[in-house]
């Protein structure tokens, strides 16, 4: 037991979570954590199986008297989003996450915490290890590479699971049961420039947009938070038409499923307008801070003169790039008419990277309606094709259609009512849960998703509420006890 989270309840869950924090497990590099899961199975004499992708399933027999219960699979993903503050030195491939307790919250020191989905994984391991819980036959499925495109779930094959009910442990709101999710699609854009020599009598400046909250591009898209790349494209658009800037590079964001918190660009302007240029940027800082003051109090836009010998992009490519970034849709496109407060369709300008002669852009689209997902994805692609860019789109993943008559939902509602003497919230989520893909692979599987309260997921502000973790655990273990007979 670690000495940071050792006093928290339930002890078995927090023990496993702290051990998970000690094992580096960013997306696509979860193999050490997968080996920890396999070692755990061996140590506890539990049957386990892996597939070709590296997904792991552990099986635990029913406790005596519960053999006829419907088999249940507990499911979570092993990878975490690797984000850190700019001033934090941390190698996600080698360094452990450093959790700490702050009142009723567990946080990390300047990085993402990995409670998404480390708490769910820890809960499943605690169930599999416990010798006092009562339950029917249980499988625990641990998928890989969820955060970069639900790839572990995509790789699942029929027959890998034997259960009839799936409890996904990857939701982030105490007291809410999720029975549906959005599907997703990524759009990949590439501009290729013809570099030009540095203009004579010009000065180089680095533009920085920093201090934004970022967040999950599905769960937080309706909050009105600033998108650093969109704010940068707006600034570059104005600077280009006022000063005729020459663009050297533009970078921003780091994850396809996160709202970008920072963006950086290097531009050149005639030396004779340097003072006016700096004043314009300073004024832009005041304008956007005023617009976003209630949601982005730490937003900062600055320009600093730098020494640069790098060539500039050709004018046509730079103009096409800046204009298309400026006009492409971003944020909420449509709210659901059926479920109050649910974002139905959205798009996020997620990542931009300058690599030599090329500028690459990643955008992600989400919708719980397949036809709307296709429409917004095509609209985004068309925007960049008009700007003469090369555009490709990923295969995407399906949504999970809500079933209000789900048997496991009925069980969970009854358990919740008996425990807390109130009704739970039943929701769909504007994010990609693996349930949609697993449902496609196992169409007869009955599903539900729930979890403790986690805020700031996919950003260094991520935190999990301790009191809700205990409620989550009690709800999970009571539900397993009350699963109906097969």
N, C-alpha and C positions, 0 to 999 in steps of 0.2 A: 504494500500500500504506500502510495506517495504521501508526502507530508504536507501537500498543499490542499488537496481536496479530501483528505482522509476522514475528516469529521462530518462530512455531508451525508445525508440520507437520500436514497437507500445506498448503503455502503458498497454493496456488490456492484451496482451500476457505476458509481463514481470511481471505484477501483479500476474498472475496465476503461472508463473514459480517460483517466489519467495515464494509463498505460498506452492507450491509443495516441494521446498527445506526445508521448515520448518516441513514437515511431513515425518518421517522416512519411507522409502519404499524399502528396499533391497528385492531381489528376495525371494519369498515365504512368505514375511511379508508385503504385500502391502495393508492389510485390512483397515488400517487407511486412506490411500489415496483413496481407493475405497469408503469408507464412506464419504469422502470429496466430491467425485464426485456425490454421491447420494444426499447429502445435497445441493450441487450446483443445481442439477436438481429440487429439491423441491422448493428452494428459487426462481428459475426462472420460476416456473410453467411449467416445461417441463416433458413430458412423459419419463419414464425410465423403464428399465427391467434388471434383473440379471438372470444369469443361475446358474446351480448347482455348477459350478467351482468357481463362483464369478466374472466372466466377467460382465461388465456393458455396456449397450447401452442406449443412450439418443436420443430422437427424437424431432426435431424442425420443425414446419410447414414452408411451403414456404412463402416468403414475397409476398404481393399482386401483382398479375400480373405474378408471376413465378410458379404458381401451376402446370403447364404442363411440367415443366422441369423434366428431368430424375432424379430420386432420387439418392443421393450420400451419401456414408458413409465415414466419416473421421476416420482413424484408427491409434491408437498408443498403446503402452504397458505401464503399470503403474510401473513396477519394474525397478530397476537400479542395476548395478554391484557395489558391495561394496568393494572397494580397497583403501588402504591408505599407506602412507609411514611408514616405520618401526618406526620412531621416533615421530609419531603423535598419540596422545591419542584421540580416537574417537570410540564411540559405535554406529554402524549403526542402531541398534535396538531402540535407544533412542535419539540420538543426531541429531539435524538438520544439514544439509549441510550448510557450510558458504561460500556463493558466494562473489566474489569481482570483481570489474571492473579494468582491466589493459589495458589501451588504447582502442583498438577496440575489446577486448576480455573479456568474463566473465569466470572466473576460480574459483576453490575452494581451500580452505586452507589445502593442504596436503592430500586431498581425491579425489575420483572421484566426478565429479560435478553432474552427473545425467541429463545432457542435452540430453543424450541418455537414454530415449526418452522423457524427461521432457519437452523439447521445443515443440515437436510434440503434447504432451498432452495439454500443455498450449495453443497452437494455436487452437486446437479443442474446448477447453473450451471458448476461446475468441470469436470464431465464434458463438458458441451456445449462448453466453451472449449478443453479439452485437445487437443493435436495429437499426443500420444504414446500414448494409450490405444487398445486394440484392442477393437472391439465391432461388433455388427450395427446395423441401423437403430434409432435411438433417438428417442423423443419425451420432452419434459419438460413435464409438466402442472403449472401453478401456479394453484391455486384461491383464491378470495376468501372471506372471511367464514366461516371454518370454526368459529372459537371461539364464535360466538353461535348456532350451530344448523346447522352444515355446509351453509350456504346456497349456497355456490359449487358444491359437488358436487351439491346438489339441482337446480341449474339446468342441469347438463350434459345434452346431447341426443345421441342415437345418431348416429354418424357423425363426431363431433368428434375421436375418437381412432381410430387405425388399428392400434394394437399389439394383440398377443395375450396379453402378459404385463404385469402391473403390479407395480412395486416401490414400495411406499409407504415414504417416508423419515421417518415421523412417530412412530416408537416411541422408547422412552427407556431401554432396558436393554441394555448390552453383552452379547453372547453369546446373545441370545434372538431367536428368530424367532416372529413373531406370525402366526397363521393364522385368527384369529377375533376378533370384538369384540361388545360389547353394543349394543343399540339404545337409544334415548332418547326421553323425552317430557317436556315442560314443562307445569306447571300454574300458571295465573295467577289470583290471588285478589284481590278488592277489597271492602273494608269501607267503608261511607259512614256517617259519624256526623252527629249534630245537635249542633253545638258549643254548650256552655253557658258562662255567665259564670264568671269566676274566683271560686271559693268565698271567702267572707269569712274573715279570720283564718287564711289558709293560706300556706304557704311553698313555693316552687318549688325543685326539686332536679334536677340532671342526673345520671343514672346512666351510667357508662361501663364497658364490658367490653372490655379491650384486651390486647395481648400474645400473642394466640394465633397458632399457626403457619399456620393456614389450609391451603391446598393444593388439589390437584385433587379435585373431588368424585367422580371415579371411581377414579383410581389411589390416592388416599390415604384413601378412605372407611373402610377396614378398620383404620386405624392407631389408632383410639380418640381422635383429636384432638378438642378441644372445638369446638363450634359456637356462636359468639358469640350468635346470635339465640335458640337454644334455651336457653342459659344466662340470657339476659335474660328470656325468657318465664317461666322457672322462678322467677327473682327477682321479677318483677312479679306472678306468681300468688300467691306467698307474701305479698308486701307488700299486695296487694289484700285478701286475707282477714284480714290482721292489722291494717292501718291504714285500710282503705277509701280507698286512694289515688285520685286523679283523674288520668287519663292525658292528657297534652298531645300528645306525639309519640313515635314510635319509629322508628328507622332502623338499618340494619345490612347488611353485605355489599354487594357491588357487581357481581358477575358470577354468572350463572346456573349456571356450571360450576365454581365455586370454593366451598370451605368458608369461611364468613364468619369473618374474623379479629377484627372489631370490631363492637360494637353500642352504640347510644346511645338513651337515653330521657329525656324530661322529664316529671316527675310533680309533683303538688301534694299536700301533706299538711297536716293541721291543725298550726299552729305549736306547740301545746302538746305534740305528740309528736315534735317535730323531733329532739331528742336521742336518744330511743328508736329512731327511724327510722334515724339515722346509725349507731347501735350495731348494729342488725340487719343493715345492709348490710355493715358491717365484719366481722361474724361470718360472713355468707354468703361473703365473700371468703375467709376462712380455710377454710370448709367445702369450697368447690369447688377451691381450690388444693390441699388435701389429697387430694381425689379424683383430681385430674389431674396431680399433681406429677411423675410419671414421663414424661408426654408433653407437658405444657404448663407448663414451669417458670417462664415469664414472664407467666403469667396474672395479671391485676389487675382487681379490681372496686372502683370508687370511687363515692362520691356527693358532689356539690359543690352548695352552695346557689347559685342563680342568680337574676337578675332577669328576670322574664318576665311579659308582659301578655297572652300568648296565651290564648285560650279553651281550655277542656278538652273532651274528648270526652264525649258522653253516656254515662251509666253502663252502659246495656245493651250498646251497641256495644263499649265498652272491655272489658267483661267477656267478651263473645263472642270478641273478638279475642285477649285474653290466654289464655283457656281453650283455644281451638282451637290456638294456637301451642304451648301447654304439652303438649297430648295428641297432636298430630300425629306420626306415625312419622318417624323420622330416623335415617339411618345404614344399616348392613347389615341387610337383611331376610332374605337366604338365601345360603348358600355353595353352590357347585357340588358335586354328588355325583360328578361325572365327572372334573373337573380339580382336583387338590389345590391349595388355597390361592386358588382363583379365586372372587371375589365374583360370585354369579349375579344377585342382585337388590338394589337399594339405592334410597334416596331422600335428597335433600338439601334442607334448608330454607336457601335460598340468599340471598335479598334481601328486605328489607322497607323501604318508603319511605313517609313521611307527606307527602302533598301536599294541603294545605288541609284540606278535609273528608274526604278519602279516605286510606285506608291500603292500599297495594298490596304484595302478597306474591308472590314467585316461588319455586317449588320445582321440582326436576328429579328425574325417576325414570329408572333404568337397569335393563336386564336383558338377558341373552343369550337368554332364553326369551320369545318374543313374548307368550304368554298371561300370564306373570307380570308383564311390564311393564304390561300392561293392568290386571291386578288391583291392583297397588300404586298405579297412577295413579288408578284409580277409588276406592280406599280413601282416598287423600289428598283427592281432590275431595269425597268424602262427608263427611269430617271438617269441612270448611269450609262445606259446604252446611247441615249441622246447626247451624252457628253463624250462619246467615242471611247469609252472604257471597255475592257474585256470583263464580262460578267458570267459567273457560274453560280449555281445553286446546289446546296446539299440535298440529300434525299428527304430530310425532315423526319418527323416522327408523329404518330397519331395522338389525338386527344383521347380522353377517357370519358365516355358518355355517362352522366349521372343515372343511377337507378335508385329511385326513392323507395322501391319495394325490396331492396337488398336484405336478405335474411341476417347477415352479419351486422348491418346497420341497425336492424330491429333489436338484436341482442345488445349491441353497444349502447343504444338509447336507454334500454331498460336498466342496464348496469349503472349508467351515469345517473339516471333518475333516482335509483335506490341509494346511491352513494351520496349524492349532493342535493336531493330533493328539488331539482330543477331540470329543465330541459336543456340539452346541449344545442349548440348551433350546428346546423347541417349545411355544408357549403361546397362550392366548387372553387378551384384555385387557378389563378392566371399564371401558371408556371408548369413546366414539364415534369410531371411525376412519372416514374417508371411504370406505374400501373397501366397506362395506356398501351405501352408496348407489351407488357406481360399479358394483358388481357387479349391482345392480338395473338399471342403465342398459345395462351391457355384460355380459350373463349368461355369455358364453363366455370372459371374461377370467380368466386364471389369476393369482392374487395372493399376495403375501407382504409383510410389513412388518417393518422392523428399523431400528435406529439406535444411536447412542452412549448412554452413561449420562448422563441428565439428572435431577437431583433438584430438588424444590421448585418444579416447574412451576406456573404461574399464581399465584405469590407472589413477593415481593421476595427470597426465599431461593433463587430459581432459580439453578442453576449447571450447567455442562456439564463433564464430565471430559475433559481434553485428550488423555490417552493413549488413551481409548476412541474419540475422533474419528478418530485415525489408523488404528486397527483397523477402524473402520466404513468408512472410505474404502478401505482395502486389500481388505476383503471385498467391497464394492460393485464395485470395478473388476475384481477377479478373477472375480466372478460374471458380469459383462457379457461377459467374454472367453470364458466357458464355457457360455453359453446355447446350447442345442442348435439344430440347423438347423430351419428351418420345415418 
